[in-house]
Amino acid sequence: MQVLTILGATGSIGVSTLDVVARHPNRFRIFALTGHHQIDKLAAQCLQFSPRFAVVANAQNAAKLTQLLQQNHCATEVLYGEQALIDVASADEVTGVMAAIVGAAGLPSALAAAKAGKTIFLANKETLVVSGSLFMQTLAQHNARVLPIDSEHNAIFQVLPRDYSGCLNAHGIESIILTASGGPFLHSDLNNMAQITPEQAVKHPNWSMGKKISVDSATMMNKGLELIEAHWLFHCPPEKLEVVIHPQSVIHSMVRYIDGSVLAQLGNPDMRTPIAYCLGLPERIQSGVNALDFSKLADLSFCEPDFARFPCLKLAYDALNAGGSAPCVLNAANEIAVAEFLAGHIRFTDIARVVAHCLEHHDLSSLNNIDDLLALDKNVRQQAQTFSGSLKG
């Protein structure tokens, strides 16, 4: 019986995780569920899974959730605030933590889970993008384990040798290939990119995701963040990381070996597959995902990404190669830029401009503690907000 805390239970990853959990009631028990502002949804989840704790952002939301649960005679205790997230991620009773809070807000609780020696099912990209060195060191120091939930990293994890030691050469690996759908604007006229609306940008052709991640997919910043994640997860140098656009999203990623072999993981685009794989290890368990029907696959196509179309991907490559604090800057600037775009304050093409501005006005440094990283994150957000303001209108 695994005892789970799900950080970000009301988001798409959290919902998919609970769907898998519900299929295996004898395997899993929910200790805590957390959500930010979707209180009605979180209340319904608490009624179904009866966690010991539910955590929300603030006292107002806590009062609303408490009232809803009391009306339905649910005994779940309601907590709120960042410290509560840390507490439910590191509680002694918990064996595994699904880290699915979007953005840098998920970093403190993920680090707390690592310090407590938990198995961390990592769906929060920013944990490794912002604090890759610190997070990996913390895992090693406290005998914690990280299992990748992102479909691309999970695919790589599945096709790497089972005894993979973290050294590509020792296993005859030439490179790691991340696939990308290319998002909704893969074939759009470059001259019209500035007129793209938030409504258009959040309509991903293959995946059901939140608004922020959908925009990141449209700019391919999502793939850039995944490059940085892969670097840390698999100890892979930047020059051994490839990105290829694969619009059908059937092949989720590949590993190229020195003998000419390429091993790929395929499946329908549904996050329940990687979630079930990690939750079930070392066994395979039912996910609820339909089997891939090869007779219905008209074609599988591939192409190289165009940096003129996807400048955010180039910025991510630059930040990865620069190292140090550059990925933290990249992420913070992007979060603000995407929020400003979704609010209708800046254009789609301004997202890359905001990120580039912040990277250009940053002094590279190495930050190895959470306080310094969060301070840098805060400062870059302010810088990005100011620059975004200069672009309005």
NORDA-V551501 format. One record per run of one state. SS is the DSSP state (H for helix, E for strand, - for the rest). FROM is the first residue (numbers start at 1). TO is the last residue. If there is no record, write none. Layout:
ss=(SS & SS)
from=(FROM & FROM)
to=(TO & TO)
This chain:
ss=(- & E & - & H & - & E & - & H & - & E & - & H & - & E & - & H & - & E & - & H & - & E & - & H & - & E & - & H & - & H & - & E & - & H & - & H & - & H & - & H & - & H & - & H & E & - & E & - & E & - & H & - & H & - & E & - & H & - & H & - & H & - & H & -)
from=(1 & 2 & 8 & 12 & 23 & 28 & 35 & 39 & 50 & 53 & 57 & 59 & 72 & 77 & 81 & 82 & 91 & 96 & 100 & 104 & 116 & 119 & 123 & 125 & 142 & 145 & 149 & 151 & 160 & 169 & 172 & 173 & 181 & 183 & 186 & 190 & 196 & 198 & 202 & 211 & 220 & 221 & 234 & 238 & 241 & 246 & 251 & 258 & 262 & 267 & 272 & 281 & 294 & 297 & 303 & 304 & 311 & 323 & 326 & 343 & 350 & 361 & 370 & 392)
to=(1 & 7 & 11 & 22 & 27 & 34 & 38 & 49 & 52 & 56 & 58 & 71 & 76 & 80 & 81 & 90 & 95 & 99 & 103 & 115 & 118 & 122 & 124 & 141 & 144 & 148 & 150 & 159 & 168 & 171 & 172 & 180 & 182 & 185 & 189 & 195 & 197 & 201 & 210 & 219 & 220 & 233 & 237 & 240 & 245 & 250 & 257 & 261 & 266 & 271 & 280 & 293 & 296 & 302 & 303 & 310 & 322 & 325 & 342 & 349 & 360 & 369 & 391 & 393)
